[in-house]
Amino acid sequence: MSFLAFLLFGGFVGFLSAYLYPKKKPKLKDLAIYALAGALISFLVSFFGQTLNVFRSGQMLEWFGALVLTVLLVACLRAFLNK
């Protein structure tokens, strides 16, 4: 995944998972933080997956892993911060 793909894909998934979390809706400032967290998580999944030879750049497993882990970690972040 390229850098722009990390920002767009991870940011969108982080934003969407924080917005759809079933607690109180977050403010716009909080959504921006979750979008940045999503981009960071997406980058880390791609980096460590390629480093450990789990997948190569651009494979569907890379995108799916980034999607699943971003949703899980943003939901955990919202649950622990009680927002």
C-alpha positions in Angstrom: 0.0 0.0 0.0 1.3 3.5 -0.7 1.4 6.3 1.7 -1.7 8.0 0.2 -3.6 4.7 0.5 -2.7 4.5 4.2 -4.1 7.9 4.8 -7.3 7.5 2.8 -8.2 3.9 3.6 -7.1 3.9 7.2 -8.5 7.3 7.8 -11.9 6.4 6.3 -12.1 3.1 8.2 -11.1 4.7 11.5 -13.6 7.5 11.0 -16.4 5.1 10.0 -15.8 2.6 12.8 -15.7 5.4 15.4 -18.9 7.0 14.0 -20.8 3.7 13.9 -19.7 2.6 17.4 -23.0 2.1 19.3 -22.2 4.6 22.1 -22.7 8.4 22.1 -21.6 10.0 18.8 -18.2 11.6 19.0 -17.4 15.2 18.2 -15.7 16.2 15.0 -12.4 16.7 16.7 -12.6 13.1 18.1 -13.4 11.7 14.7 -10.2 13.3 13.3 -8.2 11.6 16.0 -9.8 8.3 15.2 -9.1 8.8 11.5 -5.4 9.5 12.2 -5.3 6.4 14.5 -6.9 4.4 11.6 -4.2 5.6 9.2 -1.5 4.7 11.7 -2.9 1.2 12.3 -3.2 0.6 8.6 0.4 1.6 8.1 1.6 -0.7 11.0 -0.4 -3.7 9.7 1.1 -3.3 6.2 4.6 -2.7 7.5 4.7 -5.7 9.9 2.8 -8.0 7.5 5.4 -7.3 4.8 8.3 -7.5 7.2 7.1 -10.9 8.6 6.4 -12.2 5.0 2.7 -12.7 5.7 1.8 -10.9 2.4 3.3 -8.7 -0.3 2.3 -5.1 -1.0 -1.1 -4.8 -2.7 -2.5 -8.2 -1.9 -6.1 -8.5 -0.6 -4.9 -9.9 2.7 -3.1 -6.6 3.4 -6.3 -4.6 2.8 -8.4 -7.0 4.8 -6.0 -7.1 7.7 -5.8 -3.4 7.8 -9.6 -3.2 7.7 -10.2 -5.7 10.5 -7.5 -4.5 12.8 -8.5 -0.8 12.4 -12.1 -1.5 13.2 -11.1 -3.6 16.3 -8.6 -1.3 17.6 -10.6 1.9 17.1 -13.6 0.2 18.8 -11.3 -0.8 21.7 -10.0 2.7 21.9 -13.5 4.1 22.1 -14.5 1.6 24.7 -11.5 2.3 26.9 -11.8 6.1 26.6 -15.6 5.9 27.3 -16.4 8.4 24.6 
